[in-house]
């Protein structure tokens, strides 16, 4: 009999894809059956521990998650992603639909808890964790496909639900929020989680994640309406945009004010060289950063995947095969503000592109932390698609291949600050300086740049919403938010249908390490002929200048259909009631 992928048990009757992937050392569950399991709280605890392998981590398709080929990042050889360049087509299968396997395991625990004859309070934490992870998995499906079938119990091959049509995105969102409400009610606060259990879901993490969902869906509806809904999909039962934004503000503020969390900021120590925003992402031991700060010092990560070189190594050759192949774009480099808190254009603090390192002077500390200030002229060669910039964020100094194993941040306090500021502005069309100081300005302080204020915006004809969005793009670089942000803001097409450019190489009258004042190429530093798309002039912080072109806008065909991925054809073949997304 044909089976839908979303009801398959993975490797065992309990529904795990790999019990060994859990971050705790547990007794293998694949030898257990329903008849001898779920009989006491320890069984529920063991089973719930297995959910943590469902969190995104180092082995979860990292490069795709890093928003590769978005407007902010390119890669070696200029590979073109399906979403980044608008080449998405309906395919036979999509592994992301396999999240229903994880949802099945969540449903099993929830079902067994309903049948449990013992003290319900003793298993409440584990039931709440199941509700959290079910919401977490459905949110991933929502971001990918929009509305999907809601499955609330573990199915068998003859379950009638296998023929159910897709639920609307609005029903899925309500379901996610309902699950998160149940999670928040039953999870422990971070302060009450034992040291041996650090990394388990806390009540604050569930609140922060719910705030993420609320902001995402409120802005999606505000800027996209029902334009991406599949044929026959019911619209929202009511306008929930302001309701969602208001709750996002409240939840974010509760987490922001909680003393359990704080930004990881040791920039006051000379030895850290203002690079806290770099070393935050590679903390393993005291040897992983110049200040000697270990994992216990990190109170910024609210929800994270736990890794360890011995018990659960990252095992992906991060330093060797991922980080060296990531190239920030011209657009991203120019996003970083000067220390006076203003954009680089027409800014007296900006020193231009004439000499090595000039553009890194008087800039946001995160530019050096995430990219790395150059100490020599970068050799520009289009043979490998190199655009002149590299990446330092997530790199692990001194780690051997496949040993890089810092905890992976799924949700951190910095994002909560950004959620709060954006949701507040989207709700009221304004944000006062007190709210800015309680949120975004804490990030800007760590980055060594002046505070964002209403006076600064007014005096320099800036746009407050754009500045909030700029801060989000810079702070969360490579953390998997860019594509979804562009979608929910309704600007995916206009943003991605542009060229991806790299280093300024100059032109007649603009001397650089790559061209002399007459505009002639200095071949020792710049193999101009190797760039098949040549150069392109673009507005930069120092006027309109020529830059190397990695991918021209003529290669970009992003359209509204690409806000969602197509439903896999093999699932439509199995269930003819599944409607395809528009445009495929």
N, C-alpha and C positions, 0 to 999 in steps of 0.2 A: 504494500500500500504506500502511496506517496505520502510524504510528511512535509509539513512546512518547517523551515529551518528554525522558526521561533519557538517550537515546542520540543525540540530535541534535547534530551538530557546529554550533558557533556561528560563522558567518561564514567559516570556512575549515576545511580538512581537518585542521588541527592542533588544532581544538577551542576556539579563543578566542572569547569573546563580544565583546571589543574589545581588540585589541592596543594601541590607543592609550591605554587606561586604565592601563597599567603605569606605575609611577612613574619608570622610567628612560627616556631617549630611546633607542629601539631601532630597528633596521632593521625595517620592517614584515614580519611573518611570513606574511601572507596571500598573498604571491606565491610562497611556497616550497611544495614538495611533498615527500612522504616520500622520493622518489627522490634528491633533492639535499639532503636535510636529515638531521640526526642522524648526520653523518659524522665530527664531531670535537667536542672539549670545548666549543668556542665555541658550536656549535649548541645543545648541551644547556643551556649557561649562558643564552643568549638566550631559549630556550623557558621555562626555569625562572623567569626574571625576570618573565615574563608572569603567573605565579601570584599575584604580589603584589597584583594588582587584585582578587583573591578575598577579601582581608582586608576586614573591615568598615571603613568610612570615612565621610567627610562626605556622600557621595552614595549611601549604602546604605539609604535609608529611615530616616532618623535619628529622626524623632519616634516611630515605632513602637518603635525600639530603646530609646528613653529611658523605657520603661515608662509611657507616657502613660496616664492614667486608672487607674493602680494605686492603692493606698491612700495613696501618697506624693505624687502629682502629678495635677493636673487641667489643664484648658486653657480658653482663651477660648471662650465660648458653651457650655461644659459638654458638648462632644461626648462621646458614650459609645462606648468601644471594645468590640469583640466579646468580648475576653477579660476586660477589666476589669469588665464588667457582666453577663457570662454570656449573651451573645446569639450565641455561636458556633453556626453550623449548617453542615451539609455543603454545599459549593458545587461548581460545575462544575470550577473549576480553582483552583490556588494556586501563585503564582509561586515559592514556596520549594521546590517540587518540582524546579524548574529547577536546583537545585544539582547535579543529575546532569550538567548540561553542564560544570560545573567539574570534577567527578569524572572525566568522560571525558578532559579535557585532562591531568589528573594521571596517569590510566591510560596515556595515550599515551606519556608520557615514561618511565614505569616499563617499559612493554613494549619501547620502543626501546632502553632501557639493557640489557635482557636479551639483545637481538640485537646489541649493539655489539661490534665486533671489536677495538677499541682497548684502552688501559689503563683498567681499571675504576676505579682509584683516582682518575684524572683527572676523572671525572664523578660520583664518590661524593656530593659535596656537593649536586649538583643532583638526584640520585636521592633523597637523604634529604629534600630540600625537597619533592619530589613526594609522598613518604610523609606528611610533615607536613601538607601542604595537603589530602591525601585524608582524613586523620584529622580535620582542622579542619572540612571540609565534612560528613563523616558525623556529627560531633558536633552540628552545627547541625540536621541532619535528625533525629537522635535526640531532641534537645530539643523539636522541633516535632511529630514524628509518632510517636515511639517506634521500634519495630522497622520496618526498611525493607529492601528487597532489597539485598543486597551485590553490587556489580558490580566485578570485579577487572581487567577488560580492556576496551578500547574495543570497543563492539558495532556491528554493522551491522543493517540493517532486517530481516534474516532470522535473526538470532542467536536460538538457542533460549532463552537467558536472559531474553528479553523476556516469557516466560510464567511466570517463576519466582514463587513466592509470597514474601511478606515473610519475612525472617529475624527472629528474636526480638530484642528489645532486648539480650538477654544476648549473643547472637552478634555483634551490631553493636558492643557495647562491647568485647568481646574483640578484634574486628577493629581498632577504633580504637586500642586499647592496643598491639596488635602493630605497627601502623604507626608509632606514636609511639616505640616501642622502636627501630625501624629508623632513625627520624629522629635520635634522640639519638645513636646510634652513629656516624653519619656527618656530622653538622653541625659546623661550626667553633665554637669558643668565641667569645664576644663580643669578647674582647681581640684575637683574630686576624683580625677582619673589618676590611678596609681602610676608610679614611675614606670613599672614594667609594661603598662598598657598605653604609654604615650604614643600617639598616632591614631588611637581610636577616635571615632566621631564624638564630638562634644555638642552640647546644646548650642553653644555659640557658633560652631561651624555650621550647624543646620540653619541657624538664623541668617548667617552671612550668605549661605548658598541660596536660601529663599530670596534674600534681597537681590542676588544676581539674577535669578529667574524673573522676579517681578520687574526689574529695570529692563531686562531683555524684552519681555513680552509687551510691556507698556510702550516702549519706543518702537517696537516692530509694528504694533497696531497704529501708533501715531503717524508713522512715516510711510507705512505700506498698506494699511487698511486690509482689505480682503483680496488684494491683487494677486497674491500667490496661492490662494486656496484652490484645491482641486475641484473639478466639476461635480456639482451636487453637494458640496460641503455646506453645512449649515454655518451661518455666521455667528458672531458672539451673541449670547442671550441679552447682554446689556453692555453699555460702555463702561469698561473697567479701567481705563487708562489712568485717570487721576487716582482712583482707589489703589491701584498697584503702585504708583509712584509714591503715594503717601506712606504705604506700608513699607516700601523699600527704604525710605528715609528713616522711619522709626526703627526698623531692624538694624540698619547699618549703624545708627547712632548708639544703639544698645551695645553693639560689639565694639565700636570705637571707644566707648567710655569704660569698657571692662578692663580692669587692671591686669587681667591674665595675659594681655597682648600689648606689644609695643614694637615700634620699628627697630630693626637691627641697624643701629647707627653708631659706629665707633670712629667716625671721621675726626673726632677731637683728638685721637691718638696720632701723633706724627708718623708712626711706623705704618699706619694704614694708608697713608698717602691719599686720603679722600676717596678710597675705593671700596667703601662698604657695600655699594650697590653691585660690585663685582663679586666679592667674596661671600656675600649672602647666599649665593647659589651653588657654592661648592664646599660648604661646611661639612667636614667629616670628623675631624679631630683638631686638636690645637695646632697641628702642623699644617693645616690647610689654609691658614691665613696668617699674615705677619703679626697680628695682634695676639695670636694664641688663644682664640675664642673657639670653644667647642660647641657641640650640638645643643647643649643645655642653655647656651646664651641666646639661642634663636627663639624669640617669642613672637616673631612676625608671621610665621607660617601657622595658619589656623586649621587648614585641612591639607594633608600631605601624604604622599606615599613613602613608606619607610624602607630604606635600603641600608645595607651593611656589606662590607667587602667579604665577610666570611659567611654570614647567614643568608644574605639576599643581595648579591652583587648586581650592579647595573648591567655589566657584561655586554656593552654595546660599542666599545671602542669610540667613545664620545670624542676624546681629544684627537684621535687619529683620522676618523672617517666621517665625522659630522661637522664639528666646529670649523675645521679648516676650509670647508666647502661652502660656507655661508658668507654672502657679501651684502652688506647694507647698501641701499641705494642712495643716490644723490639727494633725493627727497627726504629720506630719513635723517641723513647727516645734517641737513639744513633745518630740520625741525627743532634741534636743540637750541635753547635760548642762550643769550649772553648772561653774565652774572647780574646785570641790572634788571633782569626779568623780562627783557624785550626780545622780539625776534631779531635775527641777524641783519635783515635788510635795513639799510640806512641807519645802522647802529654804530656809533663811534667806537664801541668796544670791539667790534668785529674787525679782524685784521686781514681778511681776504684769503686768497689761495696762491699767492705769489711764491711763497717758500714753504718748505716742509714744516708741517706742524702749525702754520699760522692759523688755520681755521679752527684749531683746537684750543687756542688761547682765549681766556676770559669766557669760557663756556661752562655750561651745566656739567657737573662732575660725572654724570651718567654717560656723557659722550666718551670720555676716557675709560670709564668702568666697563661699558658695554662693547665698545669698538676698539679702544686702545690707541693712544696717541702715537703717531709714527716717529721713529727716530732716524729714518733714512728714506730716501726717495723710493717709492714703490715702483717696481718694474712692471709697466703696463703691457700685458700681452692678451690679445683676444683669442689666442689659441685655446686657452682654458676658460675664456669668458671672465677673466679677472677684471673687476671694475675699480680696483685701487684701495678698497677697504676690507677689513676683516672683522671677526667677532671674538670677543673675550667672555661675554656672558655665558655662563654654564661651563666654561672650560675649567678643568680641575688640575691645578698646578702640581706637578710631581707625580701624578697618578700613572701607573702603568696601564697599557691597553686592557680594556675590559674590567679594570678595577675601579673605575670612577663610580662612586656609590653614595653621593650625598642624598639626603631626602629630597624628593621632588615636590615642589609647591603646587598644589591643586588650587588653593585659594589662600591668599595672604592679606594681611592687614592693609597693605597699600591699595589693593583693589577695593576694599571696603570704603576707604577714604574717597576713592574715585566714584564708587557707586553713590555714596551719600551726596557728593557735590553735584553729580549729573542729575540724579533723581530730583533733587531740590530745585535745580534750575529748570528742568523740564516741566515740573509741576507748576512753578510760580512765574517762570520767565525772568527770574532774578535770584540772586544769592547774595547775602550780605557778607561783610568782611569777617564777622565773627564766625560764620559757618565756613568760610574759606580758611580761616586760621585753624579751625578744628579739623580740617581735612586736607585738602590739596597743599596747603602751605607747609604742612609738616613734611611732605615729600619734597617740596621745593627747598626747604631748609636743609634737608639731608643732601640735596643736589647742589647746594651752594649758590642758589639763585634767589633774587629778591622775591618777596611775597607778591602773590596775585591779589590785587585790590580793585575795587570799583573805580577808584581814582586813576589807577594805572591804565585801566581799560579805556576810560573816558578821555584821558589826556593824550593817549596815543592812537585813538580811533581803532581800538581792537574790538573783537567780538568775544564776549564772555563765554558763550557756548563753544566756540571754536577753540578757545584757550583751554577749556576743560577737556575737550576731546584731544587736543594736542598733548596735554599732560598724560592722558590715558595711553595714547599711542607710544609715547616715549617710555613711560614707566613700565608698561607691560610688554615691551618688545620681546618677541620670540616665545611668549607664554601662551600663544594659541587663541588670541582674542580678535586679531585684526579683521579677518574675513567676516566674522559674525557681527562685529561692530559696524562695518561698512554696510552690511545687509540691513541691520535693524535701523540704521540711520537713513536707509533708502538711497544710498549714494554709491553702491557697488559699481555700477556701470561707468559713471563719470570718473570714478577714482581709478579703476583698473584699466580702462581703455586709454591708457597713456604709456609713453615710452618708459623703460627702466634704464636709468642712466647711472654713470659712475663718476669717477674723478674728473674735476675740472682740468682740462689740458691747455686751455688758453687759446689765444688767437692774436692776430696783428694788434699790437698795442697793449697786449696783456701777457706779460712774461710769467712763465711757470717753469717748473723743472722739466716740462715736456715740450715746450715751444719757446723760442726766443722772441724778442720784442717784434721781430719782423714776421712772426707767425710761422716760422720754419720749424719742422719737427726735430727734436733732439733725439736721434734714433737710439742712443745708448740707453735711454730710459723708457722709450715709448715705441713699440712696434705697431705703428698706426695701421699698416696694411693688414694686420692680423684680425682687425675688428671688422667683421663682415657687414655690420650695419653702420660702420663709420662713426661719425660724431654728430651731435645734435646740440643746437643752441637752446638754452633754457634760462629762465629767470632764476638767478641765484642770490646769495647774500651780498654779492658785489656786482650786481647788474647782470645783463644777459651774456652768458659765456658758453663756450663750446665744451662739451663733456663727452666722454666715451659712451657709446650707446650699446647696451647689452641686448635689448629687445625693443624694436620700434613699435609705436602704437598701431601701425598697420597690421601687426600680428595679433592684436587684441580684439576679441569679438564677444565680450561679456554682454549679456542681456538679462532682462528681468527673470527669465526662466531659471537662471543660474543661482537665484537666491535659495533654491532648494535643489537637492539631488534627485534624480529620477528613482522611482520605485524599481527595484530589481525585476527584470522581466521574468526570472524563474519563479518569483513569488506571485506575480500576476498569473503565470501559467498554472500554478497550484491553486490559486484562489481568484477566480474570475471576477469576484466582487471588489477587488482592489482597483481603485481608479488611479491612473497615472497622473503625475504632476503636470501642470500646464506647460506647454512649450516643448515636450519630448514626444 
